[in-house]
Amino acid sequence: MTDLIMPWISGTLLIVGAFFYAAGTLGLLRFPDVYSRLHALAKADNLGLGFVLLGLALQAESIAVGLKLLLIWPLALAASAGVSYAIARRADSLGVKPWCKDSP
């Protein structure tokens, strides 16, 4: 029974992860400034990575391989936070102002 359900659950998690990756990419292309683009990438892509890794961990041949896959996610979360902070701080030091809708 589990052998029949597990591929479907894993496939669903992979599709959901791909959706969040696509949403993050759309945010990167559509948002107006560096700060909102960083927000879109940091949130959506990290969530997408979590779903993809969980889907892959369910397909892993052993518990050790599955745990190694799941260990990637917190490392990527920490790296993403640090890199996003560094990019935003550099943009601020260069005088990049956040986008603001002109008032009529």
mmCIF file of the C-alpha atoms, coordinates in Angstrom:
data_MODEL
# 
_entry.id   MODEL 
# 
loop_
_atom_site.group_PDB 
_atom_site.id 
_atom_site.type_symbol 
_atom_site.label_atom_id 
_atom_site.label_alt_id 
_atom_site.label_comp_id 
_atom_site.label_asym_id 
_atom_site.label_entity_id 
_atom_site.label_seq_id 
_atom_site.pdbx_PDB_ins_code 
_atom_site.Cartn_x 
_atom_site.Cartn_y 
_atom_site.Cartn_z 
_atom_site.occupancy 
_atom_site.B_iso_or_equiv 
_atom_site.pdbx_formal_charge 
_atom_site.auth_seq_id 
_atom_site.auth_comp_id 
_atom_site.auth_asym_id 
_atom_site.auth_atom_id 
_atom_site.pdbx_PDB_model_num 
ATOM 1   C CA . MET A 1 1   ? 0.000  0.000  0.000   1.00 0.00 ? 1   MET A CA 1 
ATOM 2   C CA . THR A 1 2   ? 2.756  2.440  0.918   1.00 0.00 ? 2   THR A CA 1 
ATOM 3   C CA . ASP A 1 3   ? 4.639  1.553  -2.248  1.00 0.00 ? 3   ASP A CA 1 
ATOM 4   C CA . LEU A 1 4   ? 1.656  2.771  -4.262  1.00 0.00 ? 4   LEU A CA 1 
ATOM 5   C CA . ILE A 1 5   ? 1.045  6.005  -2.355  1.00 0.00 ? 5   ILE A CA 1 
ATOM 6   C CA . MET A 1 6   ? 4.642  7.184  -1.780  1.00 0.00 ? 6   MET A CA 1 
ATOM 7   C CA . PRO A 1 7   ? 5.427  8.026  -5.444  1.00 0.00 ? 7   PRO A CA 1 
ATOM 8   C CA . TRP A 1 8   ? 2.258  10.106 -5.660  1.00 0.00 ? 8   TRP A CA 1 
ATOM 9   C CA . ILE A 1 9   ? 3.059  12.029 -2.484  1.00 0.00 ? 9   ILE A CA 1 
ATOM 10  C CA . SER A 1 10  ? 6.636  12.539 -3.615  1.00 0.00 ? 10  SER A CA 1 
ATOM 11  C CA . GLY A 1 11  ? 5.541  13.685 -7.064  1.00 0.00 ? 11  GLY A CA 1 
ATOM 12  C CA . THR A 1 12  ? 3.034  16.107 -5.550  1.00 0.00 ? 12  THR A CA 1 
ATOM 13  C CA . LEU A 1 13  ? 5.716  17.606 -3.311  1.00 0.00 ? 13  LEU A CA 1 
ATOM 14  C CA . LEU A 1 14  ? 8.045  18.002 -6.296  1.00 0.00 ? 14  LEU A CA 1 
ATOM 15  C CA . ILE A 1 15  ? 5.323  19.753 -8.313  1.00 0.00 ? 15  ILE A CA 1 
ATOM 16  C CA . VAL A 1 16  ? 4.500  22.083 -5.404  1.00 0.00 ? 16  VAL A CA 1 
ATOM 17  C CA . GLY A 1 17  ? 8.211  22.879 -5.061  1.00 0.00 ? 17  GLY A CA 1 
ATOM 18  C CA . ALA A 1 18  ? 8.446  23.638 -8.772  1.00 0.00 ? 18  ALA A CA 1 
ATOM 19  C CA . PHE A 1 19  ? 5.446  25.965 -8.411  1.00 0.00 ? 19  PHE A CA 1 
ATOM 20  C CA . PHE A 1 20  ? 7.170  27.942 -5.662  1.00 0.00 ? 20  PHE A CA 1 
ATOM 21  C CA . TYR A 1 21  ? 10.352 28.136 -7.740  1.00 0.00 ? 21  TYR A CA 1 
ATOM 22  C CA . ALA A 1 22  ? 8.309  29.496 -10.644 1.00 0.00 ? 22  ALA A CA 1 
ATOM 23  C CA . ALA A 1 23  ? 6.621  32.022 -8.339  1.00 0.00 ? 23  ALA A CA 1 
ATOM 24  C CA . GLY A 1 24  ? 10.013 33.203 -7.066  1.00 0.00 ? 24  GLY A CA 1 
ATOM 25  C CA . THR A 1 25  ? 11.310 33.556 -10.609 1.00 0.00 ? 25  THR A CA 1 
ATOM 26  C CA . LEU A 1 26  ? 8.204  35.501 -11.612 1.00 0.00 ? 26  LEU A CA 1 
ATOM 27  C CA . GLY A 1 27  ? 8.774  37.797 -8.629  1.00 0.00 ? 27  GLY A CA 1 
ATOM 28  C CA . LEU A 1 28  ? 12.382 38.310 -9.681  1.00 0.00 ? 28  LEU A CA 1 
ATOM 29  C CA . LEU A 1 29  ? 11.261 39.346 -13.154 1.00 0.00 ? 29  LEU A CA 1 
ATOM 30  C CA . ARG A 1 30  ? 8.227  41.422 -12.200 1.00 0.00 ? 30  ARG A CA 1 
ATOM 31  C CA . PHE A 1 31  ? 9.041  43.300 -9.002  1.00 0.00 ? 31  PHE A CA 1 
ATOM 32  C CA . PRO A 1 32  ? 10.366 46.833 -9.426  1.00 0.00 ? 32  PRO A CA 1 
ATOM 33  C CA . ASP A 1 33  ? 13.373 47.113 -7.104  1.00 0.00 ? 33  ASP A CA 1 
ATOM 34  C CA . VAL A 1 34  ? 16.174 45.071 -5.585  1.00 0.00 ? 34  VAL A CA 1 
ATOM 35  C CA . TYR A 1 35  ? 14.578 44.857 -2.141  1.00 0.00 ? 35  TYR A CA 1 
ATOM 36  C CA . SER A 1 36  ? 11.259 43.371 -3.250  1.00 0.00 ? 36  SER A CA 1 
ATOM 37  C CA . ARG A 1 37  ? 13.087 41.042 -5.647  1.00 0.00 ? 37  ARG A CA 1 
ATOM 38  C CA . LEU A 1 38  ? 15.232 39.769 -2.779  1.00 0.00 ? 38  LEU A CA 1 
ATOM 39  C CA . HIS A 1 39  ? 12.111 39.181 -0.738  1.00 0.00 ? 39  HIS A CA 1 
ATOM 40  C CA . ALA A 1 40  ? 10.492 37.163 -3.529  1.00 0.00 ? 40  ALA A CA 1 
ATOM 41  C CA . LEU A 1 41  ? 13.573 35.032 -4.044  1.00 0.00 ? 41  LEU A CA 1 
ATOM 42  C CA . ALA A 1 42  ? 14.342 34.456 -0.384  1.00 0.00 ? 42  ALA A CA 1 
ATOM 43  C CA . LYS A 1 43  ? 10.820 33.390 0.547   1.00 0.00 ? 43  LYS A CA 1 
ATOM 44  C CA . ALA A 1 44  ? 9.504  31.511 -2.473  1.00 0.00 ? 44  ALA A CA 1 
ATOM 45  C CA . ASP A 1 45  ? 12.709 29.751 -3.491  1.00 0.00 ? 45  ASP A CA 1 
ATOM 46  C CA . ASN A 1 46  ? 13.462 28.557 0.036   1.00 0.00 ? 46  ASN A CA 1 
ATOM 47  C CA . LEU A 1 47  ? 9.961  27.153 0.370   1.00 0.00 ? 47  LEU A CA 1 
ATOM 48  C CA . GLY A 1 48  ? 10.279 25.551 -3.065  1.00 0.00 ? 48  GLY A CA 1 
ATOM 49  C CA . LEU A 1 49  ? 13.594 24.011 -2.062  1.00 0.00 ? 49  LEU A CA 1 
ATOM 50  C CA . GLY A 1 50  ? 12.001 22.560 1.077   1.00 0.00 ? 50  GLY A CA 1 
ATOM 51  C CA . PHE A 1 51  ? 9.230  20.878 -0.899  1.00 0.00 ? 51  PHE A CA 1 
ATOM 52  C CA . VAL A 1 52  ? 11.631 19.547 -3.533  1.00 0.00 ? 52  VAL A CA 1 
ATOM 53  C CA . LEU A 1 53  ? 14.003 18.134 -0.932  1.00 0.00 ? 53  LEU A CA 1 
ATOM 54  C CA . LEU A 1 54  ? 11.153 16.549 0.996   1.00 0.00 ? 54  LEU A CA 1 
ATOM 55  C CA . GLY A 1 55  ? 9.875  14.953 -2.205  1.00 0.00 ? 55  GLY A CA 1 
ATOM 56  C CA . LEU A 1 56  ? 13.348 13.656 -3.011  1.00 0.00 ? 56  LEU A CA 1 
ATOM 57  C CA . ALA A 1 57  ? 13.876 12.407 0.541   1.00 0.00 ? 57  ALA A CA 1 
ATOM 58  C CA . LEU A 1 58  ? 10.750 10.283 0.216   1.00 0.00 ? 58  LEU A CA 1 
ATOM 59  C CA . GLN A 1 59  ? 12.293 8.658  -2.870  1.00 0.00 ? 59  GLN A CA 1 
ATOM 60  C CA . ALA A 1 60  ? 15.658 8.050  -1.203  1.00 0.00 ? 60  ALA A CA 1 
ATOM 61  C CA . GLU A 1 61  ? 16.862 4.481  -0.946  1.00 0.00 ? 61  GLU A CA 1 
ATOM 62  C CA . SER A 1 62  ? 17.972 4.758  2.693   1.00 0.00 ? 62  SER A CA 1 
ATOM 63  C CA . ILE A 1 63  ? 17.259 6.844  5.767   1.00 0.00 ? 63  ILE A CA 1 
ATOM 64  C CA . ALA A 1 64  ? 20.818 8.227  5.706   1.00 0.00 ? 64  ALA A CA 1 
ATOM 65  C CA . VAL A 1 65  ? 20.422 9.578  2.181   1.00 0.00 ? 65  VAL A CA 1 
ATOM 66  C CA . GLY A 1 66  ? 17.037 11.079 3.062   1.00 0.00 ? 66  GLY A CA 1 
ATOM 67  C CA . LEU A 1 67  ? 18.451 12.821 6.129   1.00 0.00 ? 67  LEU A CA 1 
ATOM 68  C CA . LYS A 1 68  ? 21.371 14.167 4.106   1.00 0.00 ? 68  LYS A CA 1 
ATOM 69  C CA . LEU A 1 69  ? 18.913 15.604 1.612   1.00 0.00 ? 69  LEU A CA 1 
ATOM 70  C CA . LEU A 1 70  ? 16.902 17.208 4.408   1.00 0.00 ? 70  LEU A CA 1 
ATOM 71  C CA . LEU A 1 71  ? 20.103 18.665 5.911   1.00 0.00 ? 71  LEU A CA 1 
ATOM 72  C CA . ILE A 1 72  ? 20.559 20.746 2.771   1.00 0.00 ? 72  ILE A CA 1 
ATOM 73  C CA . TRP A 1 73  ? 17.493 22.842 3.545   1.00 0.00 ? 73  TRP A CA 1 
ATOM 74  C CA . PRO A 1 74  ? 18.606 24.534 6.809   1.00 0.00 ? 74  PRO A CA 1 
ATOM 75  C CA . LEU A 1 75  ? 22.018 25.173 5.285   1.00 0.00 ? 75  LEU A CA 1 
ATOM 76  C CA . ALA A 1 76  ? 20.407 26.825 2.272   1.00 0.00 ? 76  ALA A CA 1 
ATOM 77  C CA . LEU A 1 77  ? 18.105 28.852 4.552   1.00 0.00 ? 77  LEU A CA 1 
ATOM 78  C CA . ALA A 1 78  ? 21.070 30.205 6.485   1.00 0.00 ? 78  ALA A CA 1 
ATOM 79  C CA . ALA A 1 79  ? 23.039 30.954 3.325   1.00 0.00 ? 79  ALA A CA 1 
ATOM 80  C CA . SER A 1 80  ? 20.067 32.672 1.692   1.00 0.00 ? 80  SER A CA 1 
ATOM 81  C CA . ALA A 1 81  ? 19.498 34.893 4.711   1.00 0.00 ? 81  ALA A CA 1 
ATOM 82  C CA . GLY A 1 82  ? 23.146 35.916 4.846   1.00 0.00 ? 82  GLY A CA 1 
ATOM 83  C CA . VAL A 1 83  ? 23.453 36.594 1.124   1.00 0.00 ? 83  VAL A CA 1 
ATOM 84  C CA . SER A 1 84  ? 20.154 38.518 1.003   1.00 0.00 ? 84  SER A CA 1 
ATOM 85  C CA . TYR A 1 85  ? 21.292 40.673 3.905   1.00 0.00 ? 85  TYR A CA 1 
ATOM 86  C CA . ALA A 1 86  ? 24.630 41.371 2.222   1.00 0.00 ? 86  ALA A CA 1 
ATOM 87  C CA . ILE A 1 87  ? 22.977 42.320 -1.081  1.00 0.00 ? 87  ILE A CA 1 
ATOM 88  C CA . ALA A 1 88  ? 20.416 44.576 0.612   1.00 0.00 ? 88  ALA A CA 1 
ATOM 89  C CA . ARG A 1 89  ? 23.078 46.251 2.733   1.00 0.00 ? 89  ARG A CA 1 
ATOM 90  C CA . ARG A 1 90  ? 25.282 46.880 -0.319  1.00 0.00 ? 90  ARG A CA 1 
ATOM 91  C CA . ALA A 1 91  ? 22.331 48.279 -2.268  1.00 0.00 ? 91  ALA A CA 1 
ATOM 92  C CA . ASP A 1 92  ? 21.559 50.592 0.654   1.00 0.00 ? 92  ASP A CA 1 
ATOM 93  C CA . SER A 1 93  ? 25.173 51.750 0.900   1.00 0.00 ? 93  SER A CA 1 
ATOM 94  C CA . LEU A 1 94  ? 25.138 52.537 -2.833  1.00 0.00 ? 94  LEU A CA 1 
ATOM 95  C CA . GLY A 1 95  ? 22.061 54.703 -2.303  1.00 0.00 ? 95  GLY A CA 1 
ATOM 96  C CA . VAL A 1 96  ? 19.492 52.456 -3.989  1.00 0.00 ? 96  VAL A CA 1 
ATOM 97  C CA . LYS A 1 97  ? 16.133 53.660 -2.763  1.00 0.00 ? 97  LYS A CA 1 
ATOM 98  C CA . PRO A 1 98  ? 13.166 51.334 -2.320  1.00 0.00 ? 98  PRO A CA 1 
ATOM 99  C CA . TRP A 1 99  ? 10.490 51.662 -4.977  1.00 0.00 ? 99  TRP A CA 1 
ATOM 100 C CA . CYS A 1 100 ? 7.608  53.917 -4.026  1.00 0.00 ? 100 CYS A CA 1 
ATOM 101 C CA . LYS A 1 101 ? 4.429  54.394 -6.006  1.00 0.00 ? 101 LYS A CA 1 
ATOM 102 C CA . ASP A 1 102 ? 4.009  58.035 -6.985  1.00 0.00 ? 102 ASP A CA 1 
ATOM 103 C CA . SER A 1 103 ? 1.090  59.636 -5.227  1.00 0.00 ? 103 SER A CA 1 
ATOM 104 C CA . PRO A 1 104 ? -1.434 61.352 -7.544  1.00 0.00 ? 104 PRO A CA 1 
# 
